[in-house]
C-alpha cells in the first residue's frame, strides 16, 4: 500500500510533511481554482487512473462526476455512477445504523457489548465486561494499530463469527481507554450487532434501512455485487513503482468495517443527509439530530503533530475521533471526515458542517496525496482562501519520502551480516507454526525453494530469502501487496526452534499487514 496511509490507519489520516528547503510557500504561483483542470492535473501528477468527485453545498449537488478511466489500458471512462470500494468510509454507515437503533430504543451507546452479543470476549476479562457499544466505534479499546487485521486482510477464509471469536486471543497494546489506536475488528463486531438486531446480514440491513431510503440505488454492500454491475472501477496498485491493474480483494467477513461500494451520485446523497443532521429530502429523519450530533462529537483525542512552516495551514487546533468520523478543524471550521483504503482503492469523505459543504473523492489507486491535494484545493475555494498549489507540494513530498525509504532499505541491506549463515540446515525450518489468534502458517520446500504460506489466507504465500543469521525475508507472490516481511527465528538451548516472528521490511507497508503482532510457535 501507500506510505501516506499512516498512524491513524483506516482513517487515512494524511501526515504533515516537511517541505524541501528550496520549496516555495504553498501560496506561491498557485493556479486559479478550476475543478476539472485540478483533477486532471492530479491524475497525471500522481499516476491515478480514475477518480470520482462529489461536492454538495447548501443542500444542492454541485458536482457528481468522474474523471479518467475505470481500468488502465481500457477506454471506458469513470462517470458519476461508476462504483468504487470506499473501504473504511463504510464505518460511518455502521455508526449511523447503530444510531438508528439508539433512536428506536433497541440499544444505548453505553450498553455493554455483552448485552447484545453474549459470546463477545476480549483478551482481558475486565475489558470484556466494560466494553460498550460506543467503545466499539472510538478506537480506544487498548488494541494496537490494526491489531488482528490479518484475520480479514488480504482475503481470508475466516467467517465474521470466526474473527469475533478470535478477538479473545489478541493481546492489548495499552490499557483500556488510555489512548487512540485505529482498529477494524471492533467495527466488525459493531456490524454484527446490527445484523443480530435486524435478523439479516449487515449488507441487507444497510440496504433496507439506509441505502434504499436515501435513494442510493447504485450502491452495493459487497465486492461480488459490485462486480456484477456494468459500471465499476478496477483496483490499481504499484508493482515495482509502476501502476498496474490488480485483482479485487473481497472481504465479506469485514463488512461492518469496509463493506460499502458506491459512486459519486450516491455519496452526494449520503453527505447531504449527514449535513442536514439526519433529515432526508422528504423531511423524515433517517436518524435524529441528537444522534447526528453524537457522531460528530469527539470521543477519543488524537495526537496533533507539528508541521513545518510551509504547511502551517494544515495544523488543526483540535483533533479527535467521533463515532465513525475523524474530527478536526481547518481555517477555523470544524471538519468531519474519514478515509478508506483497500487493495487498489483509496477514498476520502469530508464535510464542513458550518458551511453545509461536503466533498467526496473516490479513486481506483493507492495514493493519498492526490486526494489531500484536491480536497485542500476545494476547501480553499469554498472557504474563500487564497489558492495554494497543494498538488505540487504533495507531489514533492511523496517523491522525497519514497526516496528516503528506499535509501533506508538500502542501508539496512548493506549493513547486514552478508556472510552469515542460518544456524540450522534449511530443512530444519520447515514445518507448521501456529499463532494464538491467526492460526497456522507453514514452511515447505517447493521446487528447490522454501515457501511460507498462511493457511487461512490463500494469497499470502511467498519465497523465503536469507537475509542474515536466522532472519529471512519473505517475498510475497502477489507483488502488489508491497508488504515483504522479515521472518526471524529464535532457538531453544537445544537448537530447536522456539519462535518465529515477523516484521515489515518497509515503513510504507500498510499497517493492516500486522505482522508484528504475530508470534508463531512450532506445532509439535
Rosetta blueprint (number, residue, H / E / L):
1 X L
2 X L
3 X L
4 X L
5 X L
6 X L
7 X L
8 X L
9 X H
10 X H
11 X H
12 X L
13 X L
14 X L
15 X L
16 X L
17 X L
18 X L
19 X L
20 X L
21 X L
22 X L
23 X L
24 X L
25 X L
26 X L
27 X L
28 X L
29 X L
30 X L
31 X L
32 X L
33 X L
34 X L
35 X H
36 X H
37 X H
38 X H
39 X H
40 X H
41 X H
42 X H
43 X H
44 X H
45 X H
46 X H
47 X L
48 X L
49 X L
50 X E
51 X E
52 X E
53 X E
54 X E
55 X E
56 X E
57 X E
58 X L
59 X L
60 X E
61 X E
62 X E
63 X E
64 X E
65 X E
66 X E
67 X E
68 X E
69 X E
70 X L
71 X L
72 X L
73 X L
74 X L
75 X L
76 X L
77 X E
78 X L
79 X L
80 X L
81 X L
82 X L
83 X E
84 X E
85 X E
86 X L
87 X H
88 X H
89 X H
90 X H
91 X H
92 X H
93 X H
94 X H
95 X H
96 X H
97 X H
98 X H
99 X H
100 X H
101 X H
102 X H
103 X H
104 X L
105 X L
106 X L
107 X L
108 X L
109 X L
110 X L
111 X L
112 X E
113 X H
114 X H
115 X H
116 X H
117 X L
118 X L
119 X L
120 X L
121 X L
122 X L
123 X L
124 X L
125 X H
126 X H
127 X H
128 X H
129 X H
130 X H
131 X L
132 X E
133 X H
134 X H
135 X H
136 X H
137 X L
138 X L
139 X L
140 X L
141 X L
142 X L
143 X L
144 X L
145 X L
146 X L
147 X L
148 X L
149 X H
150 X H
151 X H
152 X L
153 X L
154 X L
155 X L
156 X L
157 X L
158 X L
159 X L
160 X H
161 X H
162 X H
163 X H
164 X H
165 X H
166 X H
167 X H
168 X H
169 X H
170 X L
171 X L
172 X L
173 X L
174 X L
175 X L
176 X L
177 X L
178 X L
179 X L
180 X L
181 X L
182 X L
183 X L
184 X L
185 X H
186 X H
187 X H
188 X H
189 X H
190 X H
191 X H
192 X H
193 X H
194 X H
195 X H
196 X H
197 X H
198 X H
199 X L
200 X L
201 X L
202 X H
203 X H
204 X H
205 X H
206 X H
207 X H
208 X H
209 X H
210 X H
211 X H
212 X H
213 X H
214 X H
215 X L
216 X L
217 X L
218 X L
219 X L
220 X E
221 X L
222 X L
223 X H
224 X H
225 X H
226 X H
227 X H
228 X L
229 X L
230 X L
231 X L
232 X E
233 X L
234 X L
235 X L
236 X E
237 X E
238 X E
239 X E
240 X L
241 X L
242 X E
243 X E
244 X E
245 X E
246 X L
247 X L
248 X L
249 X L
250 X L
251 X L
252 X H
253 X H
254 X H
255 X H
256 X H
257 X H
258 X H
259 X L
260 X L
261 X E
262 X E
263 X L
264 X H
265 X H
266 X H
267 X H
268 X H
269 X H
270 X H
271 X H
272 X H
273 X H
274 X H
275 X H
276 X L
277 X L
278 X L
279 X E
280 X L
281 X L
282 X L
283 X L
284 X L
285 X E
286 X L
287 X L
288 X L
289 X H
290 X H
291 X H
292 X H
293 X H
294 X H
295 X H
296 X L
297 X L
298 X L
299 X L
300 X E
301 X E
302 X L
303 X L
304 X L
305 X L
306 X L
307 X L
308 X L
309 X H
310 X H
311 X H
312 X H
313 X H
314 X H
315 X L
316 X L
317 X L
318 X L
319 X E
320 X E
321 X E
322 X L
323 X L
324 X L
325 X L
326 X E
327 X E
328 X E
329 X E
330 X E
331 X L
332 X L
333 X E
334 X E
335 X E
336 X E
337 X E
338 X E
339 X E
340 X E
341 X E
342 X E
343 X L
344 X L
345 X E
346 X E
347 X E
348 X E
349 X E
350 X E
351 X E
352 X E
353 X H
354 X H
355 X H
356 X L
357 X E
358 X E
359 X E
360 X E
361 X E
362 X E
363 X E
364 X L
365 X L
366 X L
367 X L
368 X H
369 X H
370 X H
371 X H
372 X H
373 X H
374 X H
375 X H
376 X H
377 X H
378 X H
379 X H
380 X H
381 X H
382 X H
383 X L
384 X L
385 X L
386 X L
387 X L
388 X L
389 X L
390 X H
391 X H
392 X H
393 X H
394 X H
395 X H
396 X H
397 X H
398 X H
399 X H
400 X H
401 X H
402 X H
403 X H
404 X H
405 X H
406 X H
407 X H
408 X H
409 X H
410 X H
411 X H
412 X H
413 X H
414 X H
415 X H
416 X L
417 X L
418 X L
419 X L
420 X L
421 X L
422 X L
423 X L
424 X L
425 X L
426 X H
427 X H
428 X H
429 X H
430 X L
431 X E
432 X E
433 X E
434 X E
435 X E
436 X L
437 X L
438 X L
439 X E
440 X E
441 X E
442 X E
443 X E
444 X E
445 X E
446 X E
447 X L
448 X L
449 X E
450 X E
451 X E
452 X E
453 X E
454 X E
455 X L
456 X L
457 X L
458 X L
459 X L
460 X L
461 X E
462 X E
463 X E
464 X E
465 X E
466 X E
467 X E
468 X E
469 X L
470 X L
471 X E
472 X E
473 X E
474 X E
475 X E
476 X E
477 X L
478 X L
479 X H
480 X H
481 X H
482 X L
483 X L
484 X L
485 X E
486 X E
487 X E
488 X E
489 X E
490 X E
491 X E
492 X L
493 X L
494 X L
495 X L
496 X L
497 X E
498 X E
499 X E
500 X E
501 X E
502 X E
503 X E
504 X E
505 X L
506 X L
507 X L
508 X L
509 X L
510 X L
511 X L
512 X L
513 X L
514 X L
515 X H
516 X H
517 X H
518 X L
519 X E
520 X E
521 X E
522 X E
523 X L
524 X L
